[in-house]
Amino acid sequence: MAVHAHPDDESSKGGASTARYAHDGAEVLVVTLTGGERGSILNPKLKDDVHILRDLAQVRRNEMEAARSALGVQHTWLGFVDSGLPEGDPLPPLPDGCFAKQPLHVTTEALVREIRRFRPHVLTTYDENGGYPHPDHVMTNRVSVAAFEAAGDPEQFPNAGEPWQPLKLYYVGGFGLGRITALHEKLLAMGEESPFVDWIERAAKRPQRTMTTRVPCSDFFDARDAALKAHATQVDPDGFFFAVPNPIQAEVWPTEDYELAMSHVPTTIPEDDLFAGLPSLAEADALGERSDLELVIDERRAPTVRTWE
C-alpha cells in the first residue's frame, strides 16, 4: 500500500517500483488522501484551459485514473480536501476543513479502515518532514504512522474492520542529493545542459536521509513517465522530470530508494526489496493477524521543519 497526499504523488514518488511490483504479481494499492482540489496548474500549456479552470477537481480525478492504468495498480480515494500550499510572509492560515486541519483520529480511522480492508504487508509513505514541507505531506506522514501502529490493535477503531498489522513501513526517497548529482554529472559529461544546478545547491543545505532500500525498477521508468504525463495539469512535459532519457537514467541510477522506518520482521540493511525479511505469504498473513507483534526496527524521527501554522 502506497499512501500519498495528492493525485500525481504516486507517479513522481515511487511510481516505477510500484509498477514493478504490480507487474511481478503483487497486489498494489495506491491510497490518495486528498483530491488535489487546490493544486496549481503547473503545465504552462494548460494554464488558460477553460475546462480545467472550471472543474479542476474532476480533471484531477480523470488524470488519476489514467495514471493508475499506466502503473497497473489499484487505487482508492480517502476523500479529504486538499489544504493547498500556503505562500507569503507571514504565511496565511490553512483553509477551514482542509486535510491538514482534520483531527488526527479522524484521518487515522479512515486509513486504518482501508488497511484492514486491503491487508497490506508493506506500507510506504513520506518521511516526517513530508519529503518537502507541504502541510498535506507532513500530515500524510502523521496519519500513516498512526495508522500503521493502530491497524493491528483490536482496541483501536473497533468499528473499522478486523485488525490487521502491516509488517514494514517505508519512507519513499524521491530525488535525493546522490541521485540528482549523478544525473547532473552524467548530463555534463554528455555535453548537455543540466536542469539540476539550483536543485543541488538547495539539497546540499538540508540534512541528508539514509536510504536503506534500493529497489531495481529501471524496466518500469517508461510506465512511470506515462503515469506522470497522465497528470497533465501537474507535470510540464518539457520539465526536469524528463530531462534525462530513461536509458541514461537506467545506467546511472536504476533504482527507486526508500528508508525503512519501522519493521515487525528482522531484515538485513541494505535491502533491494521492500518485502525483504518477510516469510512466506501464509506466514506473513499469520503475522498480520496477530496483535502482539513488537517492533524489530524503529527509525522514526521527529520533524525538523514546519513552515506554516
C-alpha positions as CSV (number, residue, x, y, z in Angstrom):
1,M,0.0,0.0,0.0
2,A,1.4,3.3,-1.1
3,V,-0.1,6.3,0.8
4,H,0.1,9.7,-0.9
5,A,-1.2,13.2,-0.3
6,H,-2.4,14.2,-3.8
7,P,-3.0,12.7,-7.2
8,D,0.4,12.8,-9.1
9,D,2.4,12.0,-6.0
10,E,2.1,8.3,-6.6
11,S,3.8,8.7,-10.0
12,S,6.6,11.1,-9.0
13,K,7.4,9.3,-5.8
14,G,7.9,5.5,-6.2
15,G,5.9,5.1,-9.4
16,A,8.4,2.8,-11.1
17,S,8.8,0.5,-8.2
18,T,5.0,0.2,-7.6
19,A,4.6,-0.6,-11.3
20,R,7.3,-3.3,-11.0
21,Y,5.7,-4.9,-8.0
22,A,2.3,-4.9,-9.7
23,H,3.8,-6.4,-12.8
24,D,5.5,-9.1,-10.8
25,G,2.2,-10.2,-9.3
26,A,1.9,-8.3,-6.0
27,E,-1.3,-6.7,-5.0
28,V,-0.5,-2.9,-5.0
29,L,-2.9,-0.3,-3.8
30,V,-2.3,3.5,-4.0
31,V,-4.3,5.4,-1.4
32,T,-4.7,9.1,-2.2
33,L,-5.7,11.1,0.8
34,T,-7.0,14.3,-0.9
35,G,-8.4,15.2,-4.3
36,G,-5.8,17.8,-5.1
37,E,-8.5,20.5,-5.5
38,R,-6.2,23.3,-4.5
39,G,-3.3,22.3,-6.7
40,S,-1.8,24.8,-9.1
41,I,-1.8,24.2,-12.9
42,L,1.9,23.6,-13.4
43,N,1.8,22.7,-17.1
44,P,2.2,26.1,-18.8
45,K,0.4,24.8,-21.9
46,L,-2.8,24.3,-19.9
47,K,-2.9,27.4,-17.6
48,D,-5.7,29.0,-19.6
49,D,-7.7,25.9,-20.4
50,V,-11.3,26.9,-19.5
51,H,-12.4,23.3,-19.0
52,I,-9.6,22.8,-16.4
53,L,-10.2,26.1,-14.7
54,R,-13.9,25.3,-14.5
55,D,-13.6,21.8,-12.9
56,L,-10.0,21.1,-11.7
57,A,-11.2,18.6,-9.1
58,Q,-12.8,16.3,-11.8
59,V,-9.9,16.8,-14.2
60,R,-7.5,15.6,-11.5
61,R,-9.7,12.5,-10.8
62,N,-9.6,11.7,-14.5
63,E,-5.8,12.2,-14.6
64,M,-5.5,9.8,-11.6
65,E,-7.4,7.1,-13.3
66,A,-5.2,7.4,-16.4
67,A,-2.1,7.2,-14.2
68,R,-3.4,4.2,-12.3
69,S,-3.9,2.4,-15.6
70,A,-0.3,3.3,-16.7
71,L,1.2,1.9,-13.4
72,G,-1.1,-1.2,-13.3
73,V,-2.0,-0.6,-9.7
74,Q,-5.3,-0.4,-7.7
75,H,-6.4,2.9,-6.3
76,T,-8.7,4.4,-3.8
77,W,-9.5,8.0,-2.6
78,L,-9.9,8.8,1.1
79,G,-11.8,11.9,0.2
80,F,-10.2,14.6,2.3
81,V,-9.8,18.2,0.9
82,D,-6.5,19.5,-0.3
83,S,-5.0,22.1,2.1
84,G,-3.1,24.0,-0.6
85,L,0.5,25.2,-0.2
86,P,0.5,28.4,1.9
87,E,2.7,31.2,0.4
88,G,3.6,34.6,1.7
89,D,5.3,36.3,4.7
90,P,3.6,35.8,7.0
91,L,2.1,32.6,5.8
92,P,-1.7,32.7,5.6
93,P,-3.7,30.2,7.8
94,L,-4.8,26.9,6.3
95,P,-8.4,26.8,5.0
96,D,-11.0,25.5,7.4
97,G,-12.0,21.9,6.8
98,C,-8.8,21.0,4.9
99,F,-6.9,17.7,5.4
100,A,-4.1,19.2,7.4
101,K,-6.5,20.7,9.9
102,Q,-8.5,17.5,10.4
103,P,-8.3,15.8,13.9
104,L,-5.7,13.1,13.7
105,H,-8.1,10.4,14.9
106,V,-10.5,11.2,12.1
107,T,-7.9,10.8,9.3
108,T,-6.2,7.9,11.0
109,E,-9.5,6.0,11.3
110,A,-10.1,6.4,7.6
111,L,-6.7,4.9,6.7
112,V,-7.0,2.2,9.3
113,R,-10.2,1.1,7.7
114,E,-8.5,0.9,4.3
115,I,-5.5,-1.0,5.7
116,R,-7.8,-3.6,7.4
117,R,-9.8,-4.0,4.1
118,F,-6.7,-4.4,1.8
119,R,-4.4,-6.2,4.4
120,P,-1.0,-5.0,3.1
121,H,2.2,-6.5,4.4
122,V,4.2,-3.3,3.5
123,L,3.1,0.3,3.7
124,T,5.0,3.3,2.0
125,T,4.6,7.0,2.6
126,Y,6.7,10.2,3.2
127,D,9.2,11.0,5.9
128,E,8.3,13.0,9.0
129,N,9.0,16.3,7.1
130,G,6.8,15.2,4.2
131,G,9.6,14.9,1.7
132,Y,9.1,18.6,1.3
133,P,7.2,20.9,3.7
134,H,3.7,20.8,2.2
135,P,1.2,20.6,5.0
136,D,-0.6,17.7,3.4
137,H,2.6,15.7,3.0
138,V,3.5,16.2,6.7
139,M,0.0,15.2,7.7
140,T,0.2,12.2,5.5
141,N,3.3,11.0,7.4
142,R,1.5,11.5,10.7
143,V,-1.6,9.7,9.6
144,S,0.4,6.8,8.0
145,V,2.5,6.3,11.1
146,A,-0.6,6.4,13.4
147,A,-2.5,4.0,11.2
148,F,0.5,1.6,10.9
149,E,0.5,1.4,14.7
150,A,-3.3,1.2,15.2
151,A,-4.4,-1.1,12.4
152,G,-3.4,-4.3,14.3
153,D,-4.7,-3.2,17.6
154,P,-8.3,-4.6,18.2
155,E,-8.9,-1.9,20.9
156,Q,-8.3,1.0,18.4
157,F,-11.1,1.8,16.0
158,P,-13.0,-1.4,16.7
159,N,-15.7,-0.4,14.1
160,A,-13.2,-0.1,11.3
161,G,-12.8,-3.8,10.4
162,E,-10.9,-6.8,11.6
163,P,-7.4,-5.9,12.9
164,W,-4.5,-6.2,10.5
165,Q,-0.9,-5.4,11.2
166,P,1.3,-4.3,8.3
167,L,4.8,-5.6,8.8
168,K,7.0,-2.9,7.4
169,L,6.7,0.9,6.9
170,Y,8.9,2.8,4.5
171,Y,9.5,6.4,3.6
172,V,9.9,7.0,-0.1
173,G,13.2,8.7,-1.0
174,G,12.3,10.6,-4.1
175,F,15.0,12.7,-5.7
176,G,17.8,12.6,-3.2
177,L,21.1,14.5,-3.5
178,G,23.0,11.5,-4.6
179,R,20.6,10.7,-7.4
180,I,20.3,14.2,-8.8
181,T,24.1,14.8,-8.5
182,A,24.7,11.6,-10.5
183,L,22.2,12.6,-13.2
184,H,23.7,16.1,-13.3
185,E,27.2,14.9,-13.7
186,K,26.1,12.4,-16.5
187,L,24.4,15.2,-18.4
188,L,27.5,17.4,-18.2
189,A,29.8,14.5,-19.3
190,M,27.5,14.1,-22.3
191,G,27.9,17.8,-23.1
192,E,24.2,18.5,-22.2
193,E,22.8,21.3,-20.1
194,S,21.6,20.2,-16.7
195,P,18.4,21.4,-15.0
196,F,19.7,20.3,-11.6
197,V,22.2,23.1,-10.6
198,D,19.9,25.1,-8.3
199,W,18.3,21.9,-7.0
200,I,21.7,20.5,-5.9
201,E,22.5,23.8,-4.2
202,R,19.3,23.7,-2.2
203,A,19.5,20.0,-1.4
204,A,23.1,20.3,-0.2
205,K,21.9,22.7,2.6
206,R,19.5,20.1,4.0
207,P,20.3,17.1,6.2
208,Q,20.5,14.0,4.0
209,R,18.4,11.0,4.6
210,T,19.8,7.5,4.9
211,M,18.3,5.2,2.2
212,T,18.2,1.6,3.4
213,T,16.5,0.0,0.4
214,R,17.2,0.5,-3.3
215,V,14.6,-1.2,-5.5
216,P,15.7,-2.0,-9.1
217,C,13.0,-0.8,-11.3
218,S,14.5,0.7,-14.5
219,D,12.4,-1.5,-16.7
220,F,9.4,0.5,-15.5
221,F,10.7,4.0,-15.9
222,D,8.6,4.3,-19.1
223,A,5.5,3.3,-17.2
224,R,6.3,5.9,-14.5
225,D,6.7,8.6,-17.2
226,A,3.4,7.6,-18.8
227,A,1.8,7.9,-15.4
228,L,3.4,11.3,-14.8
229,K,2.3,12.6,-18.2
230,A,-1.2,11.4,-17.4
231,H,-1.2,14.2,-14.7
232,A,-1.1,16.7,-17.5
233,T,-2.1,19.7,-15.2
234,Q,0.6,18.9,-12.8
235,V,3.6,18.0,-14.9
236,D,5.4,20.0,-17.6
237,P,6.3,17.6,-20.4
238,D,9.3,19.7,-21.1
239,G,10.4,19.9,-17.5
240,F,13.1,18.3,-15.4
241,F,11.4,15.0,-14.9
242,F,12.1,14.2,-18.5
243,A,15.4,15.9,-18.9
244,V,17.4,12.7,-18.8
245,P,16.5,9.9,-21.2
246,N,15.4,6.7,-19.4
247,P,18.2,4.6,-20.8
248,I,20.7,7.0,-19.3
249,Q,18.7,7.0,-16.0
250,A,18.8,3.2,-16.1
251,E,22.6,3.3,-16.4
252,V,23.2,6.0,-13.8
253,W,20.6,5.3,-11.2
254,P,18.4,2.2,-11.9
255,T,16.6,2.2,-8.6
256,E,14.0,4.0,-6.5
257,D,15.1,4.4,-3.0
258,Y,13.4,4.0,0.4
259,E,14.1,4.5,4.1
260,L,12.9,1.7,6.4
261,A,11.1,3.5,9.3
262,M,9.5,0.6,11.2
263,S,9.5,-3.2,10.9
264,H,8.0,-6.1,12.8
265,V,10.3,-8.5,11.0
266,P,14.1,-8.7,11.0
267,T,15.9,-7.8,7.9
268,T,19.5,-7.0,6.7
269,I,20.4,-3.5,5.6
270,P,20.9,-2.5,2.9
271,E,18.0,-4.1,1.1
272,D,17.0,-4.4,-2.6
273,D,13.3,-5.4,-2.0
274,L,10.5,-3.8,0.1
275,F,9.5,-7.4,1.1
276,A,13.0,-8.3,2.3
277,G,12.7,-10.3,5.6
278,L,9.1,-11.3,5.2
279,P,8.4,-15.0,5.5
280,S,6.2,-17.0,3.1
281,L,2.8,-15.5,2.2
282,A,0.9,-17.7,4.6
283,E,3.3,-17.0,7.4
284,A,3.2,-13.2,6.7
285,D,-0.6,-13.4,6.7
286,A,-0.5,-15.1,10.1
287,L,1.8,-12.4,11.4
288,G,-0.6,-9.7,10.1
289,E,-3.4,-11.2,12.1
290,R,-1.5,-11.0,15.4
291,S,-1.9,-8.1,17.8
292,D,1.1,-8.8,19.9
293,L,3.9,-8.1,17.4
294,E,6.8,-6.0,18.7
295,L,8.9,-3.7,16.5
296,V,12.3,-5.0,15.5
297,I,13.3,-1.8,13.8
298,D,12.0,1.7,14.7
299,E,13.9,4.6,12.9
300,R,11.2,7.3,13.1
301,R,12.5,10.8,13.6
302,A,10.9,14.0,15.0
303,P,10.1,16.6,12.4
304,T,12.8,19.2,11.8
305,V,10.9,21.7,9.7
306,R,7.5,23.2,9.8
307,T,6.8,26.3,7.8
308,W,3.1,27.1,8.5
309,E,0.7,27.4,11.4
